């Protein structure tokens, strides 16, 4: 798939969001709504050097930290890499989204990403409901 014409939104919805848990997406939504200072741009993870304790993360890292309770920088970096690899495995280039998140103005990025995270959550909840309904019908 040619990555030249892809938008960050396509990469988000088809490449990145599918790898994120509903808890991670919900945590990211709240961070975007409240302009949480722990949601950082231009860094996968921020941490206290002496202890390795995580103090913040990028959009993807934040989902792992707050949604999956990843507690150290090495695991956070591994999580980030796994999400990016999964994105690449389905034919998308994660750097398209990463560039949008890291280099846009915080206000604009947070505003735009919040809308897409809300869509991702709604889609996921709809999928979960459809799966539940299917299981009930086959029971």
WOBELUR-V366426 format. One record per backbone hydrogen bond with DSSP energy under -1.0 kcal/mol. NH is the residue of the N-H (numbers start at 0). CO is the residue of the C=O. E is the energy in kcal/mol with one decimal. If there is no record, write none. Layout:
NH|CO|E / NH|CO|E
This chain:
10|6|-2.0 / 11|7|-2.8 / 12|8|-2.8 / 13|9|-2.7 / 14|10|-2.0 / 15|10|-1.8 / 16|11|-3.4 / 18|15|-2.0 / 19|16|-1.7 / 24|20|-2.7 / 25|21|-2.4 / 26|22|-2.2 / 27|23|-2.4 / 28|24|-2.5 / 29|25|-2.1 / 30|26|-2.3 / 31|27|-2.6 / 32|28|-2.4 / 33|29|-2.0 / 35|30|-2.3 / 38|35|-1.9 / 39|56|-2.0 / 45|55|-2.4 / 47|52|-2.5 / 51|47|-3.5 / 54|45|-3.2 / 55|45|-1.5 / 56|37|-2.4 / 57|43|-1.7 / 61|57|-3.6 / 62|58|-1.3 / 63|59|-1.5 / 64|60|-2.9 / 65|61|-3.0 / 66|62|-1.5 / 67|63|-1.2 / 69|63|-1.8 / 75|71|-2.1 / 76|72|-2.5 / 77|73|-2.1 / 78|74|-2.5 / 79|75|-2.7 / 80|76|-2.3 / 81|77|-2.4 / 82|78|-2.4 / 83|79|-2.3 / 84|80|-2.7 / 85|81|-2.4 / 86|82|-2.0 / 87|83|-2.3 / 88|84|-2.5 / 90|87|-2.0 / 91|86|-2.1 / 95|92|-1.8 / 97|93|-2.6 / 98|94|-2.6 / 99|95|-1.4 / 100|96|-2.7 / 101|97|-3.1 / 102|98|-2.2 / 103|99|-1.2 / 108|104|-3.1 / 109|105|-2.7 / 110|106|-2.1 / 111|107|-2.7 / 112|108|-3.0 / 113|109|-2.2 / 114|110|-1.2 / 115|111|-1.4 / 116|112|-2.7 / 117|113|-2.4 / 118|114|-1.9 / 119|115|-2.4 / 120|116|-2.6 / 121|117|-2.4 / 122|118|-2.8 / 123|119|-2.5 / 124|120|-2.8 / 125|121|-2.2 / 126|122|-2.4 / 127|123|-2.7 / 128|124|-2.3 / 129|125|-2.4 / 130|126|-2.5 / 131|127|-2.3 / 132|128|-2.8 / 133|129|-2.2 / 134|130|-2.3 / 135|131|-2.3 / 136|132|-2.2 / 137|133|-1.7
